[in-house]
Amino acid sequence: MQATVRTFDAETRTGSVLLDNGIELPFDAGAFDAGGLRLLRWGQRVNLALRGGRIAAITLSTFPLPEQPAE
């Protein structure tokens, strides 16, 4: 799934994204760390891996998503 970065706090490694349908979803430091990134900027396009209704991993749209364990 793709989205656009709405907010990102580099200190806490948390933020939120806007889905293409306008819904805002938050992500935590664990989801940011799972994507292997060092920084996000407002307006960047990202790929999301969802698990249990929450963002499990976030990475740039040009990067592959990390493998996620089965639920």
N, C-alpha and C positions, 0 to 999 in steps of 0.2 A: 504494500500500500504506500502511496506517496502523500506527502504533505509539505507545508511551507513553515519554516521556523517563525514563530511569533515572538517568543522571548527566550533568552538564554542567559544564565548567570554563571560566568566562568569560575567563580569562587566555589559555588555549591555544586556545579555541573548539573543543574536542573533547569527546566524551562517548560515551554509549551509549544505546540504546533497547531496549525489550522489545517484541517482536512479540506479537500476540494469542495465538500458540501457545506463548509463554513463552521463545522463543529470544532471546538477547541479541545485538545487533549493535553494533559500535563505529562511530563516524563521525569523520572528520578535519575539520580546519579548512576544507579545500576544499569539503567537502559542506555545512558550516554556512554558509560565505560564499555558496555558490551559491543558497541559499534566501532570501537577502536579509534575514535576521533580525539582531537586535542582542543577543538574550538568550533563553535557554530556562530553564524551571523544571521541577523534578522533578514528574512526574505529568502534564505537559501532553501532550495528544494532538497528534500530528504526522503529516504526509504525507511519504512517502519516495519518492525516485526511485532505483531500483537499476540499476547498470550493471556488468556483469562480476562479479556476486556481491558487490559492495560498495555502500554508500550513496553515491550521487553528488550528491544534494541532499536537504535536510531543511527543511521549512517547517511552519507551523501548519496544522492541518486546515482552517481556514477560508480559507486562501490557496491560489491555484493554484500548482502546481509549475512551475518555470522550464522552458523548452524545452530538451530534451537532444539533442545531436547523435546521429545514427544510429551504431550500433556498426559 
